[in-house]
Amino acid sequence: MTTDGTTKIDPVIRLMEKKDIDLLTSLEIEIFPDPWPVEAFIDGLTDGNHTFLVVEFENQAVGYASFYIEMGEGRLTNIAIIPEFRRKKIAKKILDYILGVVKKAMCKYIFLDVRPTNEAAISLYSSYGFYEAYRRPEYYSNPTEDAMVMVKNLDNE
Ligand SMILES: CC(C)(COP(=O)(O)OP(=O)(O)OC[C@H]1O[C@@H](n2cnc3c(N)ncnc32)[C@H](O)[C@@H]1OP(=O)(O)O)[C@@H](O)C(=O)NCCC(=O)NCCS
């Protein structure tokens, strides 16, 4: 147990494989009201620029994330942890991993989109120094909502 009463676990981060596609597609449907289609995950297997990660604990996929680097900037495109495994610092572990990759690639910034009502995600990103850059009006569907574009400056890190 950690000092705040949560159970500490040590999951493993690995690249998504073909065998993960069905599970990730169904997790995506359970977790998001506007889920990515299966094609997005299939494309992730062949798109050399877009990295899809799976986080595994005791051979169970407990989360996943994706990101890419373009024109010297990083973009976090997805991150999700299954409900039973939330608040165990798993998202932090994936974010640390992704930030390590984009910093190594000498990116100056990393961007992401988030629903302004997604308090858990905004709290996570803010704790890493991401701040709101601008909004994309009515970007999300089901329900329609703006996207808050958040950015983290990686200079001096
Ligand atoms: C957002 C999400 C990825 C966080 O995953 P997680 O593994 O539970 O997060 P962590 O345990 O690593 O939390 C790290 C920090 O984020 C913040 N945080 C995470 N969940 C939070 C919540 N429900 N409320 C407030 N802050 C929260 C806290 O600052 C937390 O640090 P603390 O535990 O020391 O307080 C997870 O809630 C999730 O999968 N949500 C659904 C999918 C989603 O919305 N993805 C983001 C799309 S932009």
PDBQT file of the ligand as one rigid body, heavy atoms in Angstrom, charges set to zero:
ROOT
HETATM    1  C1  LIG A 201      -7.741  10.398 -17.228  1.00  0.00    +0.000 C 
HETATM    2  C2  LIG A 201      -7.229   8.994 -16.946  1.00  0.00    +0.000 C 
HETATM    3  C3  LIG A 201      -6.403   8.523 -18.155  1.00  0.00    +0.000 C 
HETATM    4  C4  LIG A 201      -6.315   9.031 -15.707  1.00  0.00    +0.000 C 
HETATM    5  O1  LIG A 201      -5.766   7.736 -15.533  1.00  0.00    +0.000 OA
HETATM    6  P1  LIG A 201      -5.269   7.205 -14.103  1.00  0.00    +0.000 P 
HETATM    7  O2  LIG A 201      -4.345   6.058 -14.334  1.00  0.00    +0.000 OA
HETATM    8  O3  LIG A 201      -6.427   6.980 -13.222  1.00  0.00    +0.000 OA
HETATM    9  O4  LIG A 201      -4.448   8.464 -13.563  1.00  0.00    +0.000 OA
HETATM   10  P2  LIG A 201      -3.266   8.426 -12.495  1.00  0.00    +0.000 P 
HETATM   11  O5  LIG A 201      -3.592   7.453 -11.396  1.00  0.00    +0.000 OA
HETATM   12  O6  LIG A 201      -1.956   8.255 -13.186  1.00  0.00    +0.000 OA
HETATM   13  O7  LIG A 201      -3.416   9.897 -11.892  1.00  0.00    +0.000 OA
HETATM   14  C5  LIG A 201      -2.394  10.871 -11.979  1.00  0.00    +0.000 C 
HETATM   15  C6  LIG A 201      -2.954  12.212 -11.548  1.00  0.00    +0.000 C 
HETATM   16  O8  LIG A 201      -4.004  12.622 -12.434  1.00  0.00    +0.000 OA
HETATM   17  C7  LIG A 201      -5.030  13.308 -11.697  1.00  0.00    +0.000 C 
HETATM   18  N1  LIG A 201      -6.257  12.527 -11.715  1.00  0.00    +0.000 N 
HETATM   19  C8  LIG A 201      -6.443  11.287 -12.220  1.00  0.00    +0.000 A 
HETATM   20  N2  LIG A 201      -7.727  10.907 -12.084  1.00  0.00    +0.000 NA
HETATM   21  C9  LIG A 201      -8.362  11.926 -11.476  1.00  0.00    +0.000 A 
HETATM   22  C10 LIG A 201      -9.711  12.143 -11.065  1.00  0.00    +0.000 A 
HETATM   23  N3  LIG A 201     -10.673  11.211 -11.241  1.00  0.00    +0.000 N 
HETATM   24  N4  LIG A 201     -10.024  13.322 -10.489  1.00  0.00    +0.000 NA
HETATM   25  C11 LIG A 201      -9.079  14.267 -10.297  1.00  0.00    +0.000 A 
HETATM   26  N5  LIG A 201      -7.785  14.129 -10.642  1.00  0.00    +0.000 NA
HETATM   27  C12 LIG A 201      -7.436  12.971 -11.236  1.00  0.00    +0.000 A 
HETATM   28  C13 LIG A 201      -4.484  13.443 -10.295  1.00  0.00    +0.000 C 
HETATM   29  O9  LIG A 201      -3.686  14.622 -10.241  1.00  0.00    +0.000 OA
HETATM   30  C14 LIG A 201      -3.605  12.211 -10.193  1.00  0.00    +0.000 C 
HETATM   31  O10 LIG A 201      -2.631  12.299  -9.197  1.00  0.00    +0.000 OA
HETATM   32  P3  LIG A 201      -2.971  11.785  -7.706  1.00  0.00    +0.000 P 
HETATM   33  O11 LIG A 201      -3.525  10.389  -7.853  1.00  0.00    +0.000 OA
HETATM   34  O12 LIG A 201      -1.654  11.853  -7.023  1.00  0.00    +0.000 OA
HETATM   35  O13 LIG A 201      -4.019  12.735  -7.176  1.00  0.00    +0.000 OA
HETATM   36  C15 LIG A 201      -8.388   8.008 -16.646  1.00  0.00    +0.000 C 
HETATM   37  O14 LIG A 201      -9.267   8.612 -15.720  1.00  0.00    +0.000 OA
HETATM   38  C16 LIG A 201      -9.179   7.574 -17.871  1.00  0.00    +0.000 C 
HETATM   39  O15 LIG A 201      -8.828   6.612 -18.544  1.00  0.00    +0.000 OA
HETATM   40  N6  LIG A 201     -10.273   8.304 -18.188  1.00  0.00    +0.000 N 
HETATM   41  C17 LIG A 201     -11.141   7.948 -19.316  1.00  0.00    +0.000 C 
HETATM   42  C18 LIG A 201     -10.449   8.191 -20.640  1.00  0.00    +0.000 C 
HETATM   43  C19 LIG A 201     -10.061   9.638 -20.799  1.00  0.00    +0.000 C 
HETATM   44  O16 LIG A 201     -10.815  10.537 -20.462  1.00  0.00    +0.000 OA
HETATM   45  N7  LIG A 201      -8.857   9.853 -21.349  1.00  0.00    +0.000 N 
HETATM   46  C20 LIG A 201      -8.348  11.200 -21.598  1.00  0.00    +0.000 C 
HETATM   47  C21 LIG A 201      -8.791  11.670 -22.929  1.00  0.00    +0.000 C 
HETATM   48  S1  LIG A 201      -8.204  13.325 -23.253  1.00  0.00    +0.000 SA
ENDROOT
TORSDOF 0
